[in-house]
Structure formats: C-alpha cells, structure tokens
C-alpha cells in the first residue's frame, strides 16, 4: 500500500517537474482601432507609448485621442504596460496623480476584452488592445505586441477555434 502511494507521489512530482520546463507562449497583443473609417485613428509604433502616456492628446486633424486600458490587474494590461510603457500599472499611479492636477486624465479603463472591443468600435479616435485572437470585424488591428516588440505586421498567430 505504501509503495503504491509513494509511486503515485513520484509520478505526480515528475509530471509537475517536467511540465514546469515547458514554455507557454504569451498571446500576441493586437493594438486596435475602429473598423469604421469615420471612427478610426492612425497609430504608429512611435506614437503608441506617447498616446498611452497622454503626451499626445490629439490626432493629426486636431481631434482628441481616446486610449483605453483593461483594468490594472488584467494579465494583458500588465504585459502591455511592461512591453510598451516599460512599467507596471501599479507603478504608474504617481505619474497619473501628477498629471491629474494639470487636467490630464489617464486612459479610460474597461473590465473585459469584450468591453474593449465595443468601446473601440463605437468611439471616435479610440485606441485599445486585446488578445490578437479576439480581433473581430468591429475593429482593425494596426500594431501587434509580441515578445517585447511592437510590430507593424501580424506575427504568426496560434488561435484555437471552437467548434459548435
């Protein structure tokens, strides 16, 4: 009985140990704008961080930009902040408190990727981000964040499709 228990424990430990070495690839983040040409905004690699830090407040036509974030603890928000803004969302609080007194508000925040898709699709000059596999016809991906780089062309995506 004891040797059987010991064997089960050893097999379980081996499975955990061997799976710990497997690298799970982070999903590619798509930077999105509205698919409607009337609501779409142009975003370049160089502009992205500036838009999210609210250093660039208006587009080339003088219309206000509307960057939107997922909530601070969302894994995509953390990755986006670290890879594009080079800081963690919680470490940005002091920055936003300082700008608040100058009348500059942080990007609007939503609670889910679906809410992000809806906001960006319906808001003129909105810029957001979602898992690249969740981009649909309401929005258009203009940049991609993968492996710490902001890309102008979509990398190879490994999206799982659900069969109904």
VOLUM-983918 format. One record per atom (N, C-alpha, C): x, y, z. Coordinates in steps of 0.001 Angstrom, whole numbers, plus 500000, padded with zeros to 6 digits. Layout:
<rs>
XYZ
...
</rs>
This chain:
<rs>
500832498803500000
500000500000500000
500874501258500000
501890501280500901
502755502448500993
503552502655499708
504045501538499120
504844501678497892
503985502177496733
502722501788496720
501819502285495676
501609503793495839
501400504255497078
501243505684497368
502496506443496969
503647505877497339
504922506508497013
505102506603495501
504714505593494763
504815505608493302
503945506703492703
502729506843493243
501821507893492753
502399509273493005
502971509455494187
503572510742494527
504747511027493602
505588510040493351
506745510231492484
506314510542491043
505305509851490544
504812510123489194
504238511531489116
503482511942490141
502912513293490168
504009514344490197
505019514116491017
506116515079491095
506845515172489759
507056514042489084
507723514055487789
506910514838486768
505579514633486762
504720515351485811
504787516857486044
504738517266487307
504819518692487622
506176519238487232
507239518499487555
508593518945487252
508811519056485748
508362518050484985
508604518088483543
507757519141482854
506537519392483338
505708520416482703
506177521816483045
506899521971484155
507414523289484524
508431523777483504
509093522859482811
510073523236481820
509471523626480485
508195523348480288
507553523696479024
507221525175478999
507620525829477948
507350527260477827
505966527457477214
505135528212477887
503830528552477349
503961529937476746
503677530024475461
503840531293474757
502746532273475157
503132533501475463
502157534542475769
501388534880474506
500107535185474653
499344535557473453
499849536884472880
499747536999471572
500107538238470888
499033539266471217
499451540483471516
498512541570471798
498327542384470520
497066542590470129
496772543424468968
496352544802469435
496979545838468900
496561547218469148
495474547492468130
494302547922468607
493133548011467739
492576549427467647
491950549691466502
491185550911466259
489855550466465660
488934551379465518
487631551048464947
487769550620463492
486939549670463087
486911549247461687
486196550276460818
485385551142461437
484690552189460691
485673553301460370
485790553651459114
486774554663458731
486496556006459410
485241556298459706
484908557567460364
485420557610461797
485544556460462442
485989556411463841
487455556037463995
488113555606462923
489469555075463014
490507556176463222
491592555805463851
492711556704464097
493974556021463570
494935556797463127
496210556267462666
497160556181463862
497798555035464025
498717554830465145
500006554221464614
501133554856464927
502427554309464528
503126553737465756
504175552975465508
504951552388466600
505457553484467530
505956554575466947
506494555673467744
505445556426468545
504207556434468067
503127557159468744
502483556388469895
502569555071469859
501779554254470773
502006554594472249
503239554579472704
503521554881474107
503122556315474439
503386557230473533
503040558637473753
501529558828473911
500751558087473148
499288558161473274
498848557635474634
499421556513475057
499021555917476341
499545556688477541
500685557368477402
501167558221478495
500462559573478464
499596559775477500
498818561005477311
499723562211477054
500846561953476385
501707563044475936
501247563533474564
500592562647473826
499938563008472567
498446562921472828
497775564061472828
496354564104473181
495432564205471974
495991564636470823
495166564872469632
495793564199468420
494937563816467456
495459563238466220
495914564355465279
496344563981464087
496863564963463117
495803565962462672
494511565630462850
493419566515462449
492881567343463617
493566567276464762
493163568068465918
492034567473466744
491674566215466486
490610565573467261
491211564807468428
490530564795469585
491081564115470763
491203562606470569
492311562060471071
492540560612471060
491957560017472333
491475558787472230
490854558123473376
491484556752473605
492660556719474259
493236555416474590
492419554765475700
492359553454475671
491592552723476685
492420551538477169
492371551297478475
493099550210479119
492148549175479675
492653547961479828
491977546968480654
492300547313482108
491566546738483068
491815547049484477
493235546635484873
493767547280485890
495196547195486223
495718545778486466
494906544867486976
495375543521487292
495214542555486117
494573542977485050
494360542080483901
495719541692483315
495945540407483043
497250539972482517
497676540684481222
496732540972480328
497103541700479106
497509543134479406
496848543762480372
497218545132480761
498623545151481330
498925544182482168
500262544122482764
501308543944481666
501076543008480741
502035542787479648
502141543999478742
501011544600478388
501029545790477528
501824546911478208
501555547139479475
502260548199480207
503758547925480276
504114546690480561
505529546369480681
506252546439479334
505600545973478268
506278545895476979
506199547182476158
505154547969476351
505008549211475568
505388550433476396
504936550478477648
505183551639478502
506378551441479430
506901550238479462
508083549889480256
507898550143481749
506681549868482236
506414549967483673
505197549122484009
505043548828485267
503893548056485757
502743549027486033
501494548624485777
500364549534486007
500326550159487406
500671549403488426
500623549950489790
501690551018490023
502794550923489298
503851551927489466
503532553222488721
502452553247487955
502078554427487190
501183555386487976
500746554996489158
499805555815489935
500344557215490223
501592557320490623
502184558629490911
502213559513489675
502519558925488541
502536559672487282
501156560262487004
500113559420487116
498758559886486826
498268560891487849
498645560728489104
498267561716490121
498857563084489801
500096563098489311
500730564361488940
500049565030487750
499669564233486753
499010564801485568
497586565251485869
496947564582486813
495567564909487158
495436566383487552
496425566883488273
496384568281488724
496633569271487584
497070568744486442
497219569572485243
496059569369484273
495039568647484718
493846568438483898
493944567310482891
494970566476482997
495125565349482076
494728564070482807
493739563373482273
493253562147482889
493923560922482272
494059559842483031
494620558608482458
493656558011481439
494110557055480658
493207556401479714
491999555785480425
490873555792479728
489655555161480214
489944553681480458
489280553073481435
489508551673481781
488231550868481612
488364549678481038
487242548752480894
487572547455481624
486549546631481849
486705545436482679
486947544141481908
486797544164480582
486972542919479824
487415543232478398
487876542199477717
488261542378476320
487041542660475446
485897542083475777
484678542371475025
484303543844475186
484414544365476402
484141545788476621
485136546650475844
486379546209475759
487397546925474982
486995546954473510
486597545823472981
486187545753471575
485012546696471307
484027546699472180
482853547556471997
483223549039472075
484023549393473069
484404550799473252
485170551305472036
486163550547471600
486988550978470470
486156551045469191
485277550073468981
484452550053467772
483527551258467698
483024551715468840
481998552760468875
482509554165469198
483785554308469533
484314555599469971
485280556163468937
485006557358468498
485862558006467517
487263558210468083
488269557854467301
489688558019467653
490101557231468889
489429556109469146
489804555248470273
490919554297469850
491796554003470801
492882553046470614
492837552096471798
492872550803471525
492848549814472593
493720548630472246
493581547564473021
494356546342472780
493599545141473326
493747544025472637
493151542758473052
494086541631472619
493797540434473088
494465539247472578
494206539228471070
495247539072470271
495108539145468811
494116538131468262
493908537040468953
492949536030468500
491501536463468715
491276537550469433
489913538029469699
489505539198468807
490380539615467907
490041540693466968
488912540210466069
487892541038465906
486764540674465047
486472541799464058
485357541718463366
485038542672462301
484733544078462795
484498544260464086
484195545588464624
485416546475464698
486599545871464754
487844546620464936
488867546189463892
489948546957463848
491047546659462931
492348546702463724
493147545654463610
494452545630464271
495432546453463438
496153547360464101
497113548211463386
498551547956463817
498729547424465014
500044547062465530
499887545793466364
500999545089466579
500980543882467398
502142543941468368
501897543465469598
502937543423470622
503227541946470880
504474541563470619
504868540167470767
506328540094471190
506588539314472221
507962539115472703
508692540428472967
507999541385473548
508614542643473936
508811543636472803
508281543338471623
508442544239470481
507079544676469965
507022545911469461
505820546404468794
506064546244467297
505175545496466644
505344545126465248
504301545800464358
504670546072463122
503732546669462167
503043545606461310
503517544369461372
502889543267460652
502544542165461636
501428541520461384
500971540470462289
501936539291462295
502345538863463493
503154537647463566
502246536427463374
502831535260463308
502058534031463190
501222533870464452
499926533737464275
499017533563465413
498636532098465545
498513531638466774
498104530260467063
496801530340467827
495724530607467109
494406530759467737
493655529438467713
493050529128468832
492224527927468901
490821528307468446
490255527497467595
488876527746467180
487975526733467868
486833527216468304
485867526349468971
484843525874467950
484633524578467903
483626524025467010
482307523918467742
481226524522467192
479942524452467890
479335523085467866
</rs>
